[in-house]
Amino acid sequence: MNRGKFERLVRRAIESLPDRFLERLDNVDVVVEDAPSSEQAQEHGLAAGETLFGLYEGTPQVDRIEYSFAVPDKITIFQGGIEEFCRNEREIVEQVRLTVVHEIAHHFGISDDALHEMGLS
């Protein structure tokens, strides 16, 4: 899938969030990359051959104190990992949506364990 089409899927996934979440997204950039950088992989303990669909880097809203003038949090959606995992475009669309929701949940301070309990991991 070309990058423009993939980025539109990410944008649509964000826009499909309920207004109560969209209104509270604060100081966060969402970008698309092919794969994690070597620094990201090392920092987050990825083993060789492990796939990462998305990554939240920043300070969750629940942990923010004196947050003025902070650089934006960053959510990266990894196109290559998603495309390798999915068998067709329908699966890519669904995985992008799940990944966007998962990473935005981290922005709000929801842990991986809590996301797993909600069926979002």
C-alpha positions as CSV (number, residue, x, y, z in Angstrom):
1,M,0.0,0.0,0.0
2,N,1.4,3.4,-0.8
3,R,2.3,5.7,2.1
4,G,-0.4,8.3,1.3
5,K,-3.2,5.7,1.4
6,F,-1.8,4.3,4.6
7,E,-1.6,7.7,6.2
8,R,-5.3,8.3,5.3
9,L,-6.2,5.1,7.1
10,V,-4.4,6.4,10.2
11,R,-6.2,9.8,9.9
12,R,-9.6,8.1,9.5
13,A,-8.9,5.9,12.5
14,I,-8.1,9.0,14.6
15,E,-11.2,10.9,13.3
16,S,-13.4,7.9,14.1
17,L,-12.7,8.3,17.8
18,P,-15.5,9.5,20.0
19,D,-15.5,13.3,20.5
20,R,-14.8,13.0,24.2
21,F,-11.4,11.5,23.3
22,L,-10.7,13.8,20.4
23,E,-11.3,16.9,22.5
24,R,-8.8,15.7,25.1
25,L,-5.9,14.8,22.7
26,D,-3.3,17.2,23.9
27,N,0.2,17.9,22.5
28,V,0.6,14.7,20.5
29,D,1.8,14.1,17.0
30,V,0.9,11.0,15.0
31,V,3.4,9.9,12.3
32,V,3.8,6.9,10.1
33,E,7.2,5.1,9.6
34,D,8.2,1.9,7.9
35,A,9.7,0.3,11.0
36,P,11.1,1.2,14.4
37,S,14.6,2.8,14.4
38,S,17.4,0.8,16.0
39,E,17.2,3.2,18.9
40,Q,13.5,2.6,19.4
41,A,13.9,-1.1,19.1
42,Q,16.7,-1.1,21.7
43,E,15.0,1.3,24.1
44,H,11.8,-0.8,24.1
45,G,13.5,-4.2,24.2
46,L,12.5,-5.6,20.9
47,A,14.2,-8.9,20.0
48,A,15.4,-9.6,16.5
49,G,12.4,-10.6,14.4
50,E,9.8,-9.0,16.7
51,T,7.2,-6.8,15.0
52,L,5.9,-3.5,16.4
53,F,2.7,-2.0,15.0
54,G,2.8,1.2,17.0
55,L,4.7,3.1,19.7
56,Y,3.8,5.9,22.1
57,E,6.6,8.0,23.3
58,G,5.9,10.8,25.7
59,T,4.3,11.7,29.1
60,P,0.8,10.2,29.5
61,Q,-1.8,12.8,30.5
62,V,-2.3,11.3,33.9
63,D,1.4,11.8,34.7
64,R,1.7,15.4,33.6
65,I,2.8,18.0,36.1
66,E,4.1,21.4,35.1
67,Y,3.8,20.4,31.5
68,S,4.1,23.9,29.9
69,F,6.4,24.2,26.9
70,A,6.9,20.4,26.5
71,V,7.7,18.9,23.2
72,P,4.8,17.0,21.7
73,D,4.3,13.3,22.6
74,K,4.7,11.1,19.6
75,I,2.7,8.2,18.3
76,T,4.3,6.3,15.5
77,I,2.4,3.8,13.4
78,F,4.7,1.3,11.7
79,Q,3.4,0.6,8.2
80,G,5.9,-2.2,7.5
81,G,5.0,-4.3,10.5
82,I,1.3,-4.0,9.9
83,E,1.5,-4.9,6.3
84,E,3.7,-7.9,7.0
85,F,1.2,-9.2,9.6
86,C,-2.0,-8.6,7.6
87,R,-3.0,-10.7,4.6
88,N,-5.2,-8.2,2.8
89,E,-6.4,-4.6,2.8
90,R,-9.4,-5.3,5.0
91,E,-7.1,-6.6,7.7
92,I,-4.7,-3.6,7.3
93,V,-7.6,-1.2,7.9
94,E,-8.7,-3.1,11.0
95,Q,-5.1,-3.4,12.4
96,V,-4.5,0.3,11.8
97,R,-7.6,1.2,13.7
98,L,-6.7,-1.1,16.6
99,T,-3.1,0.2,16.7
100,V,-4.2,3.8,16.7
101,V,-6.7,3.2,19.5
102,H,-4.1,1.3,21.5
103,E,-1.4,4.0,21.2
104,I,-3.8,6.8,21.9
105,A,-4.9,4.9,25.0
106,H,-1.3,5.1,26.2
107,H,-1.4,8.8,25.7
108,F,-4.3,8.9,28.2
109,G,-2.3,6.7,30.6
110,I,-3.9,3.3,30.0
111,S,-1.5,0.4,30.5
112,D,-0.8,-2.6,28.3
113,D,-2.4,-4.8,31.0
114,A,-5.6,-2.7,31.1
115,L,-5.7,-2.7,27.2
116,H,-5.3,-6.4,27.2
117,E,-8.3,-6.8,29.6
118,M,-10.3,-4.6,27.3
119,G,-9.4,-6.6,24.2
120,L,-7.3,-3.9,22.7
121,S,-3.9,-5.5,22.6
